[in-house]
Structures are given as C-alpha cells and as structure tokens.
Amino acid sequence: AENPSLGSWVNSQRKLYKKFQNDNTSCSIITKEQIQLLNNIGFEWYIHISAWNIHYEELVSYVKKFGDARVPNRFADIPFLGSWVSCQRRNYKKFQNGNTSCG
C-alpha cells in the first residue's frame, strides 16, 4: 500500500461508524460532524457493497459480450469474476435453503 497509516485510519473510521450506527449514543468516538465531513468527500462506508457493485457491472459487461452469465472460473479478461459469480450462486443457494445469516 502506498500509505498504510491512511488505510488503517480509513478502516478505523468504518469501524467507528458501524459502532455509531449500532449504538447511536452521545459517547461515540466519531461525531455526526465527522461523519458529514467524510460523506461530503464521497467516503465509502460499506466497501463490500461498493465491491459488489463493481463486480456486478463487470458481470453485466460479460453478459452483453457473451450472452450468458456462465463465467469461467479463470476468465482472463476480468480476473476473479468467475469466482465472484460462483460465490453469488453459493449465497443464493443458502438463501433458497433459508439460511439468511451473514458469513
């Protein structure tokens, strides 16, 4: 990483925000004003959602090009897309079987 301390700080802000969302107490370390400042610069609180959206757009491009969503596990044009699609299928099967827990 180019700036490891910045990466650690960013992760820390995400953890503090999650705690703020769960507790919503006045004794939270991160303030509403700090949250607003980060929102103003487009800070991404939920990186997993952002990553999911990126992979989804890659899948949309794949479907437009190839006509289906059967991405090979080792698709050279978009590395990791095949494994992401496999993961989505596994999660869907879990959901179908009534397992709605995370992880």
Contacts in CASP RR format, 6 or more apart in sequence:
PFRMAT RR
TARGET T0000
AUTHOR 0000-0000-0000
METHOD contacts of the structure
MODEL  1
AENPSLGSWVNSQRKLYKKFQNDNTSCSIITKEQIQLLNNIGFEWYIHIS
AWNIHYEELVSYVKKFGDARVPNRFADIPFLGSWVSCQRRNYKKFQNGNT
SCG
1 7 0 8 1.000
13 30 0 8 1.000
13 38 0 8 1.000
13 43 0 8 1.000
14 45 0 8 1.000
14 47 0 8 1.000
16 28 0 8 1.000
16 29 0 8 1.000
16 30 0 8 1.000
17 30 0 8 1.000
17 35 0 8 1.000
17 45 0 8 1.000
19 28 0 8 1.000
19 29 0 8 1.000
19 30 0 8 1.000
20 28 0 8 1.000
20 30 0 8 1.000
20 35 0 8 1.000
38 45 0 8 1.000
44 50 0 8 1.000
55 80 0 8 1.000
55 81 0 8 1.000
55 84 0 8 1.000
58 78 0 8 1.000
58 81 0 8 1.000
59 69 0 8 1.000
59 71 0 8 1.000
59 81 0 8 1.000
59 84 0 8 1.000
59 85 0 8 1.000
61 78 0 8 1.000
62 69 0 8 1.000
62 71 0 8 1.000
62 75 0 8 1.000
62 78 0 8 1.000
62 81 0 8 1.000
63 69 0 8 1.000
69 85 0 8 1.000
71 78 0 8 1.000
71 81 0 8 1.000
71 82 0 8 1.000
71 85 0 8 1.000
72 82 0 8 1.000
73 82 0 8 1.000
73 83 0 8 1.000
73 86 0 8 1.000
74 82 0 8 1.000
75 81 0 8 1.000
75 82 0 8 1.000
END
